[in-house]
């Protein structure tokens, strides 16, 4: 591992330039776009995992990302699938209807006026939230 240097990565011409253990710097034909890619094989399928653009992701960072991904691979976990699941977990945003229900219950609990309690349910309740994601 560690065939590339930061200077060599900056000067590399078009093509795939290997750093070792499946880590590659892929330079577009134009020479402008440079991306880090980890090529690995898991359960008989060869996959390429993007690790970021060079120089936004430097050589040291790309090696660190590749090392983490190889750790998952050694456990039989596909790092691309793990990344998808992590992104999905980050996006776990509550639905409007869920938030509206919390607000309605809290406001109804605080109010002693029966008409106000009814109006909160009437104007923000499930009948109005059914088509909102």
Secondary structure, DSSP 8 states (H G I E B T S, - for coil): -----HHHHHH--SEEEEEETTEEEEE-TTS--EEEEEEEEETTEEEEEEEEETTTS-HHHHHHHHHHHHHHHHTT--HHHHHHHHHHHHT----HHHHHHHHHHHHHHH---HHHHHHHHHHHSHHHHTT--
